[in-house]
Amino acid sequence: MSFSTDLKDDLLNVDIIDDIANKLEVEAMIRLAGEISIIPLSVSVSFNSIGTVRRFVQLLKKYYKFEYELIERVIKRFDSKKVFTVNIKDGVKEIIDDLSLLTQESKYRLDLTPERMESYLRGAFLVRGSVNDPNSKSSHLEISSTNDSEILFLQKIMNDFELDARISKRKLYYLVYIKKEQTIGDFLYHIGAQEKMSYYEDVLITKEIKATAKRTINLDVANQNKTNNAAKEQIKYLNYLYLNYPLGELDNKLLMVMKVRLEHQEDSLQELLDVIHDEFEPNLSKSGLNHRLKRLKEIAIEFMEEKGE
């Protein structure tokens, strides 16, 4: 079962007391997934889930008297999927009039509280929405419709919740979509999917922890490579001095550093400093050690240039 399907199953259990909020959820389902025929007067609404059909019919029966027939068919494209269509004829006029389905705006959309906006979004998502699994590489949530004004209305109420919803077009469909992971979690919260929101955010946190750990490992490897390269360069110049330079002319502090570095070729700068603190010079700083190593390199280069090497 996909994350979207599992999420929609959870939404079927959301219970709302506000009658107008319930009607708005039904209105969204009809406006996004329904067709109205004038002769004879009827409403047909298509669903991909029998559970959503059940919620739609149950909500309608709370407020209207009507008769319907349920048609099930299988659509075969890349794979087979069931589509359930609810055809309402008897009693349909009361539904159309009450929800103002023949006009662009219904009376219930003129007085939207946060709970009512959430109900409208829930109805729209149940019939025309999808969201990527949080474990996938990209985050994406969308609601589609062939009606551009409906998509504009959805964008407006989504952005009233500061969800940064945007609009695009894909073939015959207009889309309102969200790409940001955090705002997708907020959308799930608003439509009543708190459990799935928690799961979604837990997955994102786990992904971020793994990504941070990976970045840290990569940084540690890069730093180790940098340290190894610096050590190889130091040892190259120190070996040259040891074999070619009159060591008696070197300062004792420089000789000590040369000795420690050549005896501990795999050690980091801090590890060299620990050896020096324990055996030779307790107060030498890291910058002081680094300065002496640079001075030994300069002496080696100067001597090589003098000899024409």
C-alpha positions in Angstrom: 0.0 0.0 0.0 1.4 3.4 -0.9 1.9 6.2 1.6 -0.9 8.3 -0.2 -3.4 5.4 0.0 -2.5 4.7 3.7 -2.8 8.4 4.5 -6.3 8.6 2.8 -7.5 5.6 4.8 -6.5 7.4 8.0 -8.5 10.5 6.9 -11.7 8.4 6.6 -11.8 8.3 10.4 -11.7 12.1 10.9 -14.8 13.2 12.7 -16.0 16.8 12.5 -18.9 18.3 14.5 -19.4 21.5 12.4 -22.1 20.8 9.9 -20.9 23.4 7.4 -17.4 21.9 7.6 -18.8 18.5 6.7 -20.8 20.0 3.8 -17.7 21.8 2.5 -15.8 18.5 2.5 -18.6 17.0 0.4 -18.6 20.1 -1.9 -14.9 19.8 -2.5 -15.3 16.1 -3.5 -18.1 17.0 -6.0 -16.3 20.0 -7.5 -13.0 18.2 -8.0 -14.2 14.7 -8.9 -17.8 15.2 -10.0 -19.9 15.9 -13.1 -23.3 17.6 -13.2 -25.8 16.7 -15.9 -28.7 19.1 -16.5 -31.0 16.8 -18.5 -31.8 14.7 -16.7 -30.6 16.4 -13.5 -27.9 14.3 -11.9 -24.5 14.3 -10.1 -21.8 11.7 -10.7 -18.7 11.5 -8.6 -15.8 9.2 -9.2 -13.5 7.7 -6.5 -10.4 5.5 -6.4 -11.3 4.0 -3.0 -14.4 2.4 -1.7 -13.6 3.8 1.7 -13.8 7.3 0.3 -17.2 6.4 -1.4 -18.5 5.3 2.0 -17.4 8.6 3.7 -18.9 10.6 0.9 -22.3 8.8 1.1 -22.3 8.9 4.9 -21.7 12.7 5.0 -24.4 13.3 2.4 -26.9 11.2 4.3 -26.5 13.4 7.4 -28.0 16.3 5.5 -29.9 15.2 2.4 -32.4 12.6 1.3 -31.4 11.0 -1.9 -31.0 7.7 -3.8 -27.9 6.6 -5.6 -26.3 3.8 -7.6 -22.7 2.7 -7.3 -20.9 1.6 -10.5 -17.6 -0.2 -10.3 -15.3 -0.5 -13.3 -11.7 -1.4 -14.0 -9.5 1.0 -15.9 -6.5 -0.7 -17.6 -3.6 1.5 -18.6 -0.1 0.6 -17.3 -1.8 -1.4 -14.6 -5.4 -2.2 -13.6 -7.2 0.0 -11.1 -10.8 0.2 -9.8 -12.9 3.3 -10.2 -16.1 3.7 -8.2 -18.7 6.1 -9.5 -21.6 7.3 -7.4 -24.6 8.4 -9.5 -27.2 10.6 -7.7 -30.5 11.3 -9.4 -33.4 11.2 -6.9 -33.0 14.1 -4.4 -30.1 15.6 -6.3 -31.7 19.0 -6.7 -31.5 19.8 -3.0 -27.8 18.9 -3.0 -27.0 21.1 -6.0 -29.0 24.0 -4.7 -27.7 23.8 -1.1 -24.0 23.6 -2.2 -24.5 26.1 -5.1 -22.9 23.6 -7.4 -24.0 25.4 -10.6 -22.2 28.6 -9.5 -18.5 29.3 -8.9 -18.9 30.2 -5.3 -21.1 28.4 -2.7 -22.7 30.2 0.3 -20.6 28.0 2.6 -17.3 29.2 1.0 -18.1 32.8 1.9 -17.7 32.2 5.7 -14.6 30.1 6.1 -13.2 29.3 9.5 -9.8 27.5 9.8 -11.7 24.2 10.5 -13.9 24.7 7.4 -10.9 25.4 5.2 -9.3 22.2 6.5 -12.4 20.2 5.7 -12.4 21.6 2.1 -8.8 20.7 1.7 -9.4 17.2 3.1 -12.2 16.5 0.7 -10.1 17.8 -2.3 -7.1 15.7 -1.2 -9.2 12.5 -0.7 -10.5 12.6 -4.3 -7.7 14.3 -6.3 -4.6 14.4 -4.1 -1.3 12.6 -3.8 1.9 12.8 -1.8 5.3 11.2 -2.2 6.5 8.8 0.5 8.8 10.7 2.8 11.4 8.0 2.1 11.5 8.9 -1.5 14.3 11.2 -2.9 12.0 14.1 -3.6 9.2 15.7 -1.6 6.0 16.5 -3.4 2.3 16.9 -2.6 -0.4 17.9 -5.2 -4.1 18.2 -5.8 -5.2 18.2 -9.5 -8.3 19.4 -11.3 -9.4 20.4 -14.8 -11.0 23.5 -13.3 -8.4 26.3 -13.0 -10.6 28.5 -10.7 -11.0 25.6 -8.3 -7.2 25.2 -8.2 -6.8 28.9 -7.5 -9.3 28.7 -4.6 -7.4 25.7 -3.2 -4.1 27.6 -3.5 -5.7 30.6 -1.6 -6.8 28.6 1.4 -3.6 26.6 1.5 -1.6 29.8 1.6 -3.9 31.2 4.3 -2.1 28.4 6.3 1.3 29.7 5.0 1.9 26.5 3.0 3.7 28.2 0.1 1.4 26.4 -2.4 2.1 26.9 -6.1 0.3 26.2 -9.4 1.4 24.5 -12.6 -0.3 22.6 -15.5 0.2 19.0 -16.6 -1.5 18.2 -19.9 -5.3 18.8 -19.3 -4.9 19.2 -15.5 -4.1 22.2 -13.3 -2.1 21.4 -10.2 -1.7 23.1 -6.8 1.4 21.6 -5.2 3.8 21.9 -2.3 7.5 20.9 -2.5 8.9 21.9 0.9 9.1 18.9 3.3 8.1 20.9 6.4 5.1 22.5 4.8 3.9 19.1 3.5 3.9 18.0 7.2 1.9 21.1 8.1 -0.6 20.3 5.3 -1.1 16.7 6.7 -1.7 18.2 10.1 -4.3 20.6 8.8 -6.4 18.0 7.0 -6.5 15.8 10.1 -3.7 13.3 9.4 -1.7 13.9 12.7 -0.5 10.3 12.9 0.9 10.3 9.4 2.3 13.8 9.9 4.3 12.4 12.9 5.5 9.5 10.8 6.4 11.9 8.0 8.4 14.2 10.2 10.1 11.2 12.0 11.3 10.0 8.6 12.6 13.4 7.7 14.4 13.7 11.0 16.0 10.3 10.4 17.0 11.3 6.9 18.6 14.5 8.1 20.5 12.7 10.9 21.9 10.3 8.3 22.7 13.1 5.9 24.5 15.0 8.7 26.4 11.9 9.6 27.4 11.3 6.0 28.6 15.0 5.7 30.6 14.6 8.9 32.2 11.4 7.7 33.1 13.0 4.3 34.5 16.1 6.1 36.5 13.8 8.4 37.9 11.9 5.4 38.7 15.2 3.6 40.4 16.5 6.7 42.3 13.3 7.1 43.5 13.4 3.5 44.6 17.0 4.0 46.5 16.0 7.1 48.1 13.0 5.3 49.2 15.2 2.4 50.6 17.8 4.7 52.5 15.1 6.7 54.0 13.6 3.4 55.2 17.0 2.3 56.8 17.7 5.7 58.6 14.4 5.7 59.8 14.9 2.2 61.6 18.1 3.1 62.8 16.8 6.5 64.3 13.7 4.9 66.1 16.0 2.4 67.5 18.1 5.3 68.5 14.9 7.2 70.5 13.6 4.2 72.0 16.8 2.8 72.0 19.7 5.3 74.6 20.3 7.9 72.4 19.5 10.9 74.8 21.2 13.3 73.8 24.5 11.9 70.1 24.0 12.9 68.7 25.4 16.1 68.1 22.7 18.8 64.4 23.4 18.8 64.2 22.8 15.1 66.2 19.6 15.4 63.9 18.3 18.1 60.8 18.9 15.9 62.6 17.2 13.0 63.4 14.2 15.1 59.8 13.8 16.4 58.2 14.2 13.0 60.5 11.6 11.4 59.9 9.2 14.2 56.1 9.6 14.1 55.4 10.0 10.4 51.7 8.8 10.7 50.8 11.2 13.5 48.6 14.3 13.2 49.8 17.7 14.4 48.0 17.2 17.7 49.5 13.8 18.3 53.0 15.2 17.5 52.4 18.0 20.0 51.4 15.4 22.7 54.7 13.6 22.2 56.6 16.9 22.4 54.8 17.9 25.6 55.5 14.5 27.2 59.2 14.2 26.3 60.7 17.6 25.4 58.8 20.9 25.6 55.6 21.0 27.7 54.6 24.6 26.8 54.9 24.4 23.0 51.7 25.5 21.3 50.2 24.0 18.2 50.9 27.2 16.3 54.4 27.2 17.6 54.9 23.6 16.3 53.4 24.5 13.0 55.7 27.5 12.7 58.8 25.3 13.3 57.7 22.8 10.6 57.2 25.6 8.1 60.6 27.0 9.0 62.2 23.6 8.4 60.5 23.5 5.0 61.8 27.0 4.1 65.3 26.0 5.1 65.1 22.9 2.9 63.8 24.9 -0.1 66.4 27.6 0.3 69.2 24.9 0.5 67.9 23.1 -2.6 67.8 26.4 -4.5 71.4 27.1 -3.5 72.5 23.7 -4.8 70.4 24.2 -8.0 68.2 21.2 -7.2 
